[in-house]
Amino acid sequence: MFIHLGGDTLVNSKRIVAILNADSVLGAATSKEFLKTANEEGFIAKDNQEAYKSIIITDQKIHLSPISTLTLKKRANFIYNLSE
């Protein structure tokens, strides 16, 4: 199943490693460095980079989403419950 991350971005739910709150992540120096390096090496998808609330790490890319982590979690749980 796929999770809509905002805009035109869909991600296979099986590929998601983590969904993180952007404010929490950007508060730590090591996290900022991680995102900077990921961006320099081309791992950050160029979909929704303007204003984002969530950082979604998959096994292939890092996506920045304007949708809150709580909403994304609800979507992921909904999909998980459908597949049971």
PDB file with one MODEL, atoms N, CA, C and O in Angstrom:
MODEL        1
ATOM      1  N   MET A   1       0.838  -1.189   0.000  1.00  0.00           N
ATOM      2  CA  MET A   1       0.000   0.000   0.000  1.00  0.00           C
ATOM      3  C   MET A   1       0.880   1.249   0.000  1.00  0.00           C
ATOM      4  O   MET A   1       2.061   1.190   0.344  1.00  0.00           O
ATOM      5  N   PHE A   2       0.303   2.351  -0.381  1.00  0.00           N
ATOM      6  CA  PHE A   2       1.033   3.604  -0.479  1.00  0.00           C
ATOM      7  C   PHE A   2       0.481   4.637   0.498  1.00  0.00           C
ATOM      8  O   PHE A   2      -0.705   4.637   0.825  1.00  0.00           O
ATOM      9  N   ILE A   3       1.362   5.508   0.951  1.00  0.00           N
ATOM     10  CA  ILE A   3       0.976   6.610   1.830  1.00  0.00           C
ATOM     11  C   ILE A   3       1.220   7.909   1.078  1.00  0.00           C
ATOM     12  O   ILE A   3       2.296   8.123   0.520  1.00  0.00           O
ATOM     13  N   HIS A   4       0.217   8.769   1.068  1.00  0.00           N
ATOM     14  CA  HIS A   4       0.332  10.078   0.432  1.00  0.00           C
ATOM     15  C   HIS A   4       1.055  11.024   1.383  1.00  0.00           C
ATOM     16  O   HIS A   4       0.611  11.233   2.512  1.00  0.00           O
ATOM     17  N   LEU A   5       2.176  11.600   0.927  1.00  0.00           N
ATOM     18  CA  LEU A   5       2.986  12.488   1.759  1.00  0.00           C
ATOM     19  C   LEU A   5       2.714  13.964   1.509  1.00  0.00           C
ATOM     20  O   LEU A   5       3.319  14.826   2.146  1.00  0.00           O
ATOM     21  N   GLY A   6       1.813  14.255   0.589  1.00  0.00           N
ATOM     22  CA  GLY A   6       1.524  15.642   0.232  1.00  0.00           C
ATOM     23  C   GLY A   6       1.969  15.910  -1.190  1.00  0.00           C
ATOM     24  O   GLY A   6       2.851  15.230  -1.715  1.00  0.00           O
ATOM     25  N   GLY A   7       1.356  16.904  -1.809  1.00  0.00           N
ATOM     26  CA  GLY A   7       1.700  17.210  -3.198  1.00  0.00           C
ATOM     27  C   GLY A   7       1.421  16.011  -4.083  1.00  0.00           C
ATOM     28  O   GLY A   7       0.350  15.408  -4.012  1.00  0.00           O
ATOM     29  N   ASP A   8       2.388  15.671  -4.913  1.00  0.00           N
ATOM     30  CA  ASP A   8       2.260  14.529  -5.820  1.00  0.00           C
ATOM     31  C   ASP A   8       3.061  13.323  -5.342  1.00  0.00           C
ATOM     32  O   ASP A   8       3.403  12.450  -6.140  1.00  0.00           O
ATOM     33  N   THR A   9       3.361  13.268  -4.058  1.00  0.00           N
ATOM     34  CA  THR A   9       4.268  12.245  -3.543  1.00  0.00           C
ATOM     35  C   THR A   9       3.536  11.109  -2.837  1.00  0.00           C
ATOM     36  O   THR A   9       2.782  11.323  -1.887  1.00  0.00           O
ATOM     37  N   LEU A  10       3.778   9.905  -3.325  1.00  0.00           N
ATOM     38  CA  LEU A  10       3.291   8.678  -2.701  1.00  0.00           C
ATOM     39  C   LEU A  10       4.505   7.806  -2.407  1.00  0.00           C
ATOM     40  O   LEU A  10       5.455   7.764  -3.189  1.00  0.00           O
ATOM     41  N   VAL A  11       4.465   7.112  -1.276  1.00  0.00           N
ATOM     42  CA  VAL A  11       5.566   6.227  -0.901  1.00  0.00           C
ATOM     43  C   VAL A  11       4.986   4.879  -0.499  1.00  0.00           C
ATOM     44  O   VAL A  11       3.977   4.810   0.202  1.00  0.00           O
ATOM     45  N   ASN A  12       5.625   3.821  -0.945  1.00  0.00           N
ATOM     46  CA  ASN A  12       5.226   2.478  -0.541  1.00  0.00           C
ATOM     47  C   ASN A  12       5.448   2.353   0.961  1.00  0.00           C
ATOM     48  O   ASN A  12       6.552   2.594   1.449  1.00  0.00           O
ATOM     49  N   SER A  13       4.416   1.982   1.687  1.00  0.00           N
ATOM     50  CA  SER A  13       4.503   1.924   3.153  1.00  0.00           C
ATOM     51  C   SER A  13       5.538   0.911   3.635  1.00  0.00           C
ATOM     52  O   SER A  13       6.070   1.059   4.735  1.00  0.00           O
ATOM     53  N   LYS A  14       5.831  -0.102   2.845  1.00  0.00           N
ATOM     54  CA  LYS A  14       6.831  -1.103   3.228  1.00  0.00           C
ATOM     55  C   LYS A  14       8.254  -0.551   3.191  1.00  0.00           C
ATOM     56  O   LYS A  14       9.154  -1.120   3.808  1.00  0.00           O
ATOM     57  N   ARG A  15       8.461   0.539   2.482  1.00  0.00           N
ATOM     58  CA  ARG A  15       9.795   1.126   2.354  1.00  0.00           C
ATOM     59  C   ARG A  15      10.110   2.158   3.441  1.00  0.00           C
ATOM     60  O   ARG A  15      11.251   2.603   3.560  1.00  0.00           O
ATOM     61  N   ILE A  16       9.107   2.536   4.230  1.00  0.00           N
ATOM     62  CA  ILE A  16       9.313   3.566   5.252  1.00  0.00           C
ATOM     63  C   ILE A  16      10.097   2.996   6.428  1.00  0.00           C
ATOM     64  O   ILE A  16       9.737   1.969   7.003  1.00  0.00           O
ATOM     65  N   VAL A  17      11.179   3.691   6.768  1.00  0.00           N
ATOM     66  CA  VAL A  17      12.015   3.317   7.907  1.00  0.00           C
ATOM     67  C   VAL A  17      11.614   4.136   9.130  1.00  0.00           C
ATOM     68  O   VAL A  17      11.536   3.606  10.238  1.00  0.00           O
ATOM     69  N   ALA A  18      11.357   5.444   8.923  1.00  0.00           N
ATOM     70  CA  ALA A  18      11.004   6.324  10.042  1.00  0.00           C
ATOM     71  C   ALA A  18      10.215   7.523   9.545  1.00  0.00           C
ATOM     72  O   ALA A  18      10.415   8.004   8.429  1.00  0.00           O
ATOM     73  N   ILE A  19       9.307   7.998  10.406  1.00  0.00           N
ATOM     74  CA  ILE A  19       8.589   9.252  10.189  1.00  0.00           C
ATOM     75  C   ILE A  19       8.918  10.129  11.389  1.00  0.00           C
ATOM     76  O   ILE A  19       8.580   9.796  12.525  1.00  0.00           O
ATOM     77  N   LEU A  20       9.579  11.250  11.131  1.00  0.00           N
ATOM     78  CA  LEU A  20      10.093  12.099  12.205  1.00  0.00           C
ATOM     79  C   LEU A  20       9.488  13.494  12.162  1.00  0.00           C
ATOM     80  O   LEU A  20       9.198  14.023  11.089  1.00  0.00           O
ATOM     81  N   ASN A  21       9.301  14.080  13.323  1.00  0.00           N
ATOM     82  CA  ASN A  21       8.829  15.455  13.435  1.00  0.00           C
ATOM     83  C   ASN A  21       9.984  16.386  13.078  1.00  0.00           C
ATOM     84  O   ASN A  21      11.051  16.309  13.686  1.00  0.00           O
ATOM     85  N   ALA A  22       9.783  17.255  12.108  1.00  0.00           N
ATOM     86  CA  ALA A  22      10.853  18.128  11.624  1.00  0.00           C
ATOM     87  C   ALA A  22      11.377  19.056  12.712  1.00  0.00           C
ATOM     88  O   ALA A  22      12.586  19.273  12.798  1.00  0.00           O
ATOM     89  N   ASP A  23      10.500  19.609  13.542  1.00  0.00           N
ATOM     90  CA  ASP A  23      10.952  20.513  14.601  1.00  0.00           C
ATOM     91  C   ASP A  23      11.879  19.808  15.581  1.00  0.00           C
ATOM     92  O   ASP A  23      12.883  20.377  16.009  1.00  0.00           O
ATOM     93  N   SER A  24      11.549  18.581  15.934  1.00  0.00           N
ATOM     94  CA  SER A  24      12.386  17.815  16.866  1.00  0.00           C
ATOM     95  C   SER A  24      13.735  17.480  16.248  1.00  0.00           C
ATOM     96  O   SER A  24      14.774  17.602  16.897  1.00  0.00           O
ATOM     97  N   VAL A  25      13.711  17.061  15.001  1.00  0.00           N
ATOM     98  CA  VAL A  25      14.942  16.668  14.317  1.00  0.00           C
ATOM     99  C   VAL A  25      15.864  17.862  14.119  1.00  0.00           C
ATOM    100  O   VAL A  25      17.071  17.761  14.338  1.00  0.00           O
ATOM    101  N   LEU A  26      15.304  18.981  13.707  1.00  0.00           N
ATOM    102  CA  LEU A  26      16.133  20.150  13.409  1.00  0.00           C
ATOM    103  C   LEU A  26      16.670  20.829  14.658  1.00  0.00           C
ATOM    104  O   LEU A  26      17.481  21.750  14.559  1.00  0.00           O
ATOM    105  N   GLY A  27      16.231  20.391  15.829  1.00  0.00           N
ATOM    106  CA  GLY A  27      16.736  20.934  17.079  1.00  0.00           C
ATOM    107  C   GLY A  27      18.084  20.357  17.475  1.00  0.00           C
ATOM    108  O   GLY A  27      18.757  20.907  18.346  1.00  0.00           O
ATOM    109  N   ALA A  28      18.487  19.265  16.854  1.00  0.00           N
ATOM    110  CA  ALA A  28      19.751  18.610  17.205  1.00  0.00           C
ATOM    111  C   ALA A  28      20.794  18.849  16.115  1.00  0.00           C
ATOM    112  O   ALA A  28      20.502  18.733  14.925  1.00  0.00           O
ATOM    113  N   ALA A  29      21.997  19.179  16.533  1.00  0.00           N
ATOM    114  CA  ALA A  29      23.081  19.477  15.592  1.00  0.00           C
ATOM    115  C   ALA A  29      23.425  18.269  14.718  1.00  0.00           C
ATOM    116  O   ALA A  29      23.684  18.421  13.524  1.00  0.00           O
ATOM    117  N   THR A  30      23.429  17.080  15.303  1.00  0.00           N
ATOM    118  CA  THR A  30      23.769  15.886  14.518  1.00  0.00           C
ATOM    119  C   THR A  30      22.714  15.601  13.451  1.00  0.00           C
ATOM    120  O   THR A  30      23.040  15.143  12.356  1.00  0.00           O
ATOM    121  N   SER A  31      21.464  15.870  13.768  1.00  0.00           N
ATOM    122  CA  SER A  31      20.393  15.672  12.787  1.00  0.00           C
ATOM    123  C   SER A  31      20.505  16.674  11.649  1.00  0.00           C
ATOM    124  O   SER A  31      20.294  16.326  10.487  1.00  0.00           O
ATOM    125  N   LYS A  32      20.834  17.907  11.976  1.00  0.00           N
ATOM    126  CA  LYS A  32      21.034  18.926  10.934  1.00  0.00           C
ATOM    127  C   LYS A  32      22.165  18.509  10.004  1.00  0.00           C
ATOM    128  O   LYS A  32      22.058  18.644   8.786  1.00  0.00           O
ATOM    129  N   GLU A  33      23.240  18.005  10.579  1.00  0.00           N
ATOM    130  CA  GLU A  33      24.389  17.557   9.787  1.00  0.00           C
ATOM    131  C   GLU A  33      24.004  16.371   8.903  1.00  0.00           C
ATOM    132  O   GLU A  33      24.413  16.296   7.744  1.00  0.00           O
ATOM    133  N   PHE A  34      23.215  15.443   9.454  1.00  0.00           N
ATOM    134  CA  PHE A  34      22.740  14.294   8.685  1.00  0.00           C
ATOM    135  C   PHE A  34      21.941  14.755   7.468  1.00  0.00           C
ATOM    136  O   PHE A  34      22.168  14.274   6.358  1.00  0.00           O
ATOM    137  N   LEU A  35      21.005  15.687   7.673  1.00  0.00           N
ATOM    138  CA  LEU A  35      20.180  16.179   6.565  1.00  0.00           C
ATOM    139  C   LEU A  35      21.005  16.961   5.553  1.00  0.00           C
ATOM    140  O   LEU A  35      20.759  16.875   4.349  1.00  0.00           O
ATOM    141  N   LYS A  36      21.970  17.716   6.028  1.00  0.00           N
ATOM    142  CA  LYS A  36      22.845  18.477   5.127  1.00  0.00           C
ATOM    143  C   LYS A  36      23.629  17.521   4.231  1.00  0.00           C
ATOM    144  O   LYS A  36      23.707  17.716   3.018  1.00  0.00           O
ATOM    145  N   THR A  37      24.204  16.495   4.835  1.00  0.00           N
ATOM    146  CA  THR A  37      24.965  15.504   4.072  1.00  0.00           C
ATOM    147  C   THR A  37      24.063  14.747   3.102  1.00  0.00           C
ATOM    148  O   THR A  37      24.437  14.518   1.952  1.00  0.00           O
ATOM    149  N   ALA A  38      22.883  14.362   3.563  1.00  0.00           N
ATOM    150  CA  ALA A  38      21.931  13.652   2.704  1.00  0.00           C
ATOM    151  C   ALA A  38      21.538  14.509   1.505  1.00  0.00           C
ATOM    152  O   ALA A  38      21.407  13.997   0.394  1.00  0.00           O
ATOM    153  N   ASN A  39      21.352  15.794   1.719  1.00  0.00           N
ATOM    154  CA  ASN A  39      21.004  16.703   0.635  1.00  0.00           C
ATOM    155  C   ASN A  39      22.160  16.832  -0.356  1.00  0.00           C
ATOM    156  O   ASN A  39      21.950  16.784  -1.568  1.00  0.00           O
ATOM    157  N   GLU A  40      23.372  16.995   0.157  1.00  0.00           N
ATOM    158  CA  GLU A  40      24.551  17.126  -0.706  1.00  0.00           C
ATOM    159  C   GLU A  40      24.772  15.881  -1.554  1.00  0.00           C
ATOM    160  O   GLU A  40      25.240  15.976  -2.689  1.00  0.00           O
ATOM    161  N   GLU A  41      24.438  14.718  -1.012  1.00  0.00           N
ATOM    162  CA  GLU A  41      24.652  13.461  -1.727  1.00  0.00           C
ATOM    163  C   GLU A  41      23.440  13.026  -2.547  1.00  0.00           C
ATOM    164  O   GLU A  41      23.451  11.954  -3.152  1.00  0.00           O
ATOM    165  N   GLY A  42      22.392  13.858  -2.569  1.00  0.00           N
ATOM    166  CA  GLY A  42      21.237  13.598  -3.420  1.00  0.00           C
ATOM    167  C   GLY A  42      20.214  12.618  -2.876  1.00  0.00           C
ATOM    168  O   GLY A  42      19.427  12.061  -3.641  1.00  0.00           O
ATOM    169  N   PHE A  43      20.212  12.400  -1.573  1.00  0.00           N
ATOM    170  CA  PHE A  43      19.258  11.461  -0.983  1.00  0.00           C
ATOM    171  C   PHE A  43      17.917  12.100  -0.636  1.00  0.00           C
ATOM    172  O   PHE A  43      16.944  11.386  -0.393  1.00  0.00           O
ATOM    173  N   ILE A  44      17.848  13.419  -0.609  1.00  0.00           N
ATOM    174  CA  ILE A  44      16.582  14.078  -0.286  1.00  0.00           C
ATOM    175  C   ILE A  44      15.801  14.302  -1.571  1.00  0.00           C
ATOM    176  O   ILE A  44      16.277  14.955  -2.500  1.00  0.00           O
ATOM    177  N   ALA A  45      14.598  13.752  -1.608  1.00  0.00           N
ATOM    178  CA  ALA A  45      13.726  13.907  -2.771  1.00  0.00           C
ATOM    179  C   ALA A  45      13.351  15.375  -2.917  1.00  0.00           C
ATOM    180  O   ALA A  45      13.128  16.065  -1.923  1.00  0.00           O
ATOM    181  N   LYS A  46      13.283  15.838  -4.121  1.00  0.00           N
ATOM    182  CA  LYS A  46      13.016  17.250  -4.391  1.00  0.00           C
ATOM    183  C   LYS A  46      11.530  17.527  -4.589  1.00  0.00           C
ATOM    184  O   LYS A  46      11.153  18.244  -5.516  1.00  0.00           O
ATOM    185  N   ASP A  47      10.671  16.959  -3.716  1.00  0.00           N
ATOM    186  CA  ASP A  47       9.239  17.175  -3.901  1.00  0.00           C
ATOM    187  C   ASP A  47       8.693  18.353  -3.094  1.00  0.00           C
ATOM    188  O   ASP A  47       8.263  19.336  -3.698  1.00  0.00           O
ATOM    189  N   ASN A  48       8.690  18.305  -1.790  1.00  0.00           N
ATOM    190  CA  ASN A  48       8.086  19.357  -0.956  1.00  0.00           C
ATOM    191  C   ASN A  48       9.109  19.931   0.012  1.00  0.00           C
ATOM    192  O   ASN A  48       9.063  19.626   1.204  1.00  0.00           O
ATOM    193  N   GLN A  49      10.022  20.747  -0.467  1.00  0.00           N
ATOM    194  CA  GLN A  49      11.079  21.225   0.409  1.00  0.00           C
ATOM    195  C   GLN A  49      10.820  22.606   1.001  1.00  0.00           C
ATOM    196  O   GLN A  49      11.582  23.048   1.860  1.00  0.00           O
ATOM    197  N   GLU A  50       9.780  23.293   0.575  1.00  0.00           N
ATOM    198  CA  GLU A  50       9.558  24.653   1.076  1.00  0.00           C
ATOM    199  C   GLU A  50       9.239  24.650   2.575  1.00  0.00           C
ATOM    200  O   GLU A  50      10.105  24.937   3.401  1.00  0.00           O
ATOM    201  N   ALA A  51       8.023  24.332   2.905  1.00  0.00           N
ATOM    202  CA  ALA A  51       7.604  24.302   4.317  1.00  0.00           C
ATOM    203  C   ALA A  51       7.239  22.866   4.651  1.00  0.00           C
ATOM    204  O   ALA A  51       6.274  22.323   4.113  1.00  0.00           O
ATOM    205  N   TYR A  52       8.003  22.258   5.531  1.00  0.00           N
ATOM    206  CA  TYR A  52       7.722  20.867   5.858  1.00  0.00           C
ATOM    207  C   TYR A  52       7.621  20.664   7.360  1.00  0.00           C
ATOM    208  O   TYR A  52       8.285  21.339   8.147  1.00  0.00           O
ATOM    209  N   LYS A  53       6.766  19.711   7.738  1.00  0.00           N
ATOM    210  CA  LYS A  53       6.531  19.386   9.145  1.00  0.00           C
ATOM    211  C   LYS A  53       7.097  18.018   9.507  1.00  0.00           C
ATOM    212  O   LYS A  53       7.361  17.737  10.677  1.00  0.00           O
ATOM    213  N   SER A  54       7.280  17.169   8.499  1.00  0.00           N
ATOM    214  CA  SER A  54       7.731  15.801   8.743  1.00  0.00           C
ATOM    215  C   SER A  54       8.884  15.435   7.824  1.00  0.00           C
ATOM    216  O   SER A  54       9.009  15.936   6.706  1.00  0.00           O
ATOM    217  N   ILE A  55       9.720  14.545   8.337  1.00  0.00           N
ATOM    218  CA  ILE A  55      10.821  13.986   7.562  1.00  0.00           C
ATOM    219  C   ILE A  55      10.577  12.485   7.508  1.00  0.00           C
ATOM    220  O   ILE A  55      10.508  11.817   8.539  1.00  0.00           O
ATOM    221  N   ILE A  56      10.447  11.964   6.291  1.00  0.00           N
ATOM    222  CA  ILE A  56      10.160  10.547   6.115  1.00  0.00           C
ATOM    223  C   ILE A  56      11.396   9.897   5.505  1.00  0.00           C
ATOM    224  O   ILE A  56      11.819  10.243   4.402  1.00  0.00           O
ATOM    225  N   ILE A  57      11.962   8.954   6.242  1.00  0.00           N
ATOM    226  CA  ILE A  57      13.149   8.248   5.770  1.00  0.00           C
ATOM    227  C   ILE A  57      12.698   6.900   5.225  1.00  0.00           C
ATOM    228  O   ILE A  57      12.059   6.115   5.925  1.00  0.00           O
ATOM    229  N   THR A  58      13.039   6.644   3.964  1.00  0.00           N
ATOM    230  CA  THR A  58      12.750   5.346   3.360  1.00  0.00           C
ATOM    231  C   THR A  58      14.073   4.642   3.075  1.00  0.00           C
ATOM    232  O   THR A  58      15.147   5.189   3.324  1.00  0.00           O
ATOM    233  N   ASP A  59      13.983   3.438   2.556  1.00  0.00           N
ATOM    234  CA  ASP A  59      15.202   2.700   2.245  1.00  0.00           C
ATOM    235  C   ASP A  59      15.919   3.243   1.012  1.00  0.00           C
ATOM    236  O   ASP A  59      17.023   2.800   0.692  1.00  0.00           O
ATOM    237  N   GLN A  60      15.293   4.211   0.309  1.00  0.00           N
ATOM    238  CA  GLN A  60      15.906   4.763  -0.894  1.00  0.00           C
ATOM    239  C   GLN A  60      16.129   6.274  -0.834  1.00  0.00           C
ATOM    240  O   GLN A  60      17.136   6.765  -1.345  1.00  0.00           O
ATOM    241  N   LYS A  61      15.225   7.005  -0.232  1.00  0.00           N
ATOM    242  CA  LYS A  61      15.269   8.474  -0.224  1.00  0.00           C
ATOM    243  C   LYS A  61      14.792   9.017   1.110  1.00  0.00           C
ATOM    244  O   LYS A  61      14.285   8.286   1.960  1.00  0.00           O
ATOM    245  N   ILE A  62      14.969  10.320   1.267  1.00  0.00           N
ATOM    246  CA  ILE A  62      14.398  11.053   2.393  1.00  0.00           C
ATOM    247  C   ILE A  62      13.408  12.042   1.795  1.00  0.00           C
ATOM    248  O   ILE A  62      13.749  12.807   0.893  1.00  0.00           O
ATOM    249  N   HIS A  63      12.187  12.022   2.302  1.00  0.00           N
ATOM    250  CA  HIS A  63      11.142  12.914   1.809  1.00  0.00           C
ATOM    251  C   HIS A  63      10.798  13.931   2.887  1.00  0.00           C
ATOM    252  O   HIS A  63      10.776  13.611   4.076  1.00  0.00           O
ATOM    253  N   LEU A  64      10.532  15.153   2.458  1.00  0.00           N
ATOM    254  CA  LEU A  64      10.104  16.223   3.356  1.00  0.00           C
ATOM    255  C   LEU A  64       8.636  16.485   3.060  1.00  0.00           C
ATOM    256  O   LEU A  64       8.263  16.737   1.914  1.00  0.00           O
ATOM    257  N   SER A  65       7.801  16.425   4.094  1.00  0.00           N
ATOM    258  CA  SER A  65       6.357  16.516   3.890  1.00  0.00           C
ATOM    259  C   SER A  65       5.743  17.678   4.667  1.00  0.00           C
ATOM    260  O   SER A  65       6.127  17.939   5.808  1.00  0.00           O
ATOM    261  N   PRO A  66       4.789  18.373   4.049  1.00  0.00           N
ATOM    262  CA  PRO A  66       4.070  19.433   4.759  1.00  0.00           C
ATOM    263  C   PRO A  66       3.000  18.879   5.699  1.00  0.00           C
ATOM    264  O   PRO A  66       2.348  19.643   6.412  1.00  0.00           O
ATOM    265  N   ILE A  67       2.815  17.568   5.705  1.00  0.00           N
ATOM    266  CA  ILE A  67       1.800  16.920   6.541  1.00  0.00           C
ATOM    267  C   ILE A  67       2.421  16.549   7.886  1.00  0.00           C
ATOM    268  O   ILE A  67       3.566  16.104   7.947  1.00  0.00           O
ATOM    269  N   SER A  68       1.664  16.735   8.953  1.00  0.00           N
ATOM    270  CA  SER A  68       2.184  16.467  10.298  1.00  0.00           C
ATOM    271  C   SER A  68       2.474  14.980  10.500  1.00  0.00           C
ATOM    272  O   SER A  68       1.892  14.121   9.839  1.00  0.00           O
ATOM    273  N   THR A  69       3.382  14.703  11.424  1.00  0.00           N
ATOM    274  CA  THR A  69       3.729  13.314  11.729  1.00  0.00           C
ATOM    275  C   THR A  69       2.520  12.547  12.265  1.00  0.00           C
ATOM    276  O   THR A  69       2.365  11.360  11.978  1.00  0.00           O
ATOM    277  N   LEU A  70       1.679  13.205  13.027  1.00  0.00           N
ATOM    278  CA  LEU A  70       0.486  12.549  13.572  1.00  0.00           C
ATOM    279  C   LEU A  70      -0.443  12.082  12.451  1.00  0.00           C
ATOM    280  O   LEU A  70      -0.945  10.959  12.487  1.00  0.00           O
ATOM    281  N   THR A  71      -0.667  12.933  11.467  1.00  0.00           N
ATOM    282  CA  THR A  71      -1.521  12.566  10.338  1.00  0.00           C
ATOM    283  C   THR A  71      -0.908  11.424   9.540  1.00  0.00           C
ATOM    284  O   THR A  71      -1.614  10.499   9.137  1.00  0.00           O
ATOM    285  N   LEU A  72       0.398  11.481   9.310  1.00  0.00           N
ATOM    286  CA  LEU A  72       1.070  10.404   8.579  1.00  0.00           C
ATOM    287  C   LEU A  72       1.007   9.092   9.361  1.00  0.00           C
ATOM    288  O   LEU A  72       0.844   8.022   8.774  1.00  0.00           O
ATOM    289  N   LYS A  73       1.135   9.179  10.678  1.00  0.00           N
ATOM    290  CA  LYS A  73       1.035   7.977  11.513  1.00  0.00           C
ATOM    291  C   LYS A  73      -0.362   7.373  11.401  1.00  0.00           C
ATOM    292  O   LYS A  73      -0.504   6.155  11.294  1.00  0.00           O
ATOM    293  N   LYS A  74      -1.392   8.217  11.424  1.00  0.00           N
ATOM    294  CA  LYS A  74      -2.766   7.728  11.284  1.00  0.00           C
ATOM    295  C   LYS A  74      -2.957   7.032   9.938  1.00  0.00           C
ATOM    296  O   LYS A  74      -3.600   5.986   9.858  1.00  0.00           O
ATOM    297  N   ARG A  75      -2.394   7.622   8.883  1.00  0.00           N
ATOM    298  CA  ARG A  75      -2.500   7.007   7.557  1.00  0.00           C
ATOM    299  C   ARG A  75      -1.789   5.659   7.528  1.00  0.00           C
ATOM    300  O   ARG A  75      -2.305   4.691   6.968  1.00  0.00           O
ATOM    301  N   ALA A  76      -0.612   5.597   8.127  1.00  0.00           N
ATOM    302  CA  ALA A  76       0.151   4.344   8.158  1.00  0.00           C
ATOM    303  C   ALA A  76      -0.595   3.281   8.959  1.00  0.00           C
ATOM    304  O   ALA A  76      -0.647   2.123   8.546  1.00  0.00           O
ATOM    305  N   ASN A  77      -1.166   3.656  10.090  1.00  0.00           N
ATOM    306  CA  ASN A  77      -1.932   2.706  10.903  1.00  0.00           C
ATOM    307  C   ASN A  77      -3.177   2.226  10.171  1.00  0.00           C
ATOM    308  O   ASN A  77      -3.539   1.052  10.259  1.00  0.00           O
ATOM    309  N   PHE A  78      -3.831   3.128   9.450  1.00  0.00           N
ATOM    310  CA  PHE A  78      -5.008   2.765   8.673  1.00  0.00           C
ATOM    311  C   PHE A  78      -4.638   1.712   7.632  1.00  0.00           C
ATOM    312  O   PHE A  78      -5.343   0.716   7.470  1.00  0.00           O
ATOM    313  N   ILE A  79      -3.541   1.937   6.937  1.00  0.00           N
ATOM    314  CA  ILE A  79      -3.087   0.991   5.916  1.00  0.00           C
ATOM    315  C   ILE A  79      -2.702  -0.341   6.554  1.00  0.00           C
ATOM    316  O   ILE A  79      -3.016  -1.406   6.024  1.00  0.00           O
ATOM    317  N   TYR A  80      -2.019  -0.272   7.696  1.00  0.00           N
ATOM    318  CA  TYR A  80      -1.617  -1.497   8.398  1.00  0.00           C
ATOM    319  C   TYR A  80      -2.845  -2.310   8.806  1.00  0.00           C
ATOM    320  O   TYR A  80      -2.866  -3.532   8.658  1.00  0.00           O
ATOM    321  N   ASN A  81      -3.860  -1.628   9.318  1.00  0.00           N
ATOM    322  CA  ASN A  81      -5.084  -2.314   9.749  1.00  0.00           C
ATOM    323  C   ASN A  81      -5.851  -2.913   8.572  1.00  0.00           C
ATOM    324  O   ASN A  81      -6.511  -3.941   8.723  1.00  0.00           O
ATOM    325  N   LEU A  82      -5.769  -2.279   7.405  1.00  0.00           N
ATOM    326  CA  LEU A  82      -6.425  -2.822   6.215  1.00  0.00           C
ATOM    327  C   LEU A  82      -5.786  -4.135   5.780  1.00  0.00           C
ATOM    328  O   LEU A  82      -6.471  -5.043   5.308  1.00  0.00           O
ATOM    329  N   SER A  83      -4.481  -4.226   5.941  1.00  0.00           N
ATOM    330  CA  SER A  83      -3.767  -5.405   5.451  1.00  0.00           C
ATOM    331  C   SER A  83      -3.847  -6.596   6.397  1.00  0.00           C
ATOM    332  O   SER A  83      -3.417  -7.692   6.039  1.00  0.00           O
ATOM    333  N   GLU A  84      -4.383  -6.405   7.584  1.00  0.00           N
ATOM    334  CA  GLU A  84      -4.505  -7.527   8.531  1.00  0.00           C
ATOM    335  C   GLU A  84      -5.694  -8.399   8.223  1.00  0.00           C
ATOM    336  O   GLU A  84      -5.937  -9.382   8.924  1.00  0.00           O
TER     337      GLU A  84
ENDMDL
END
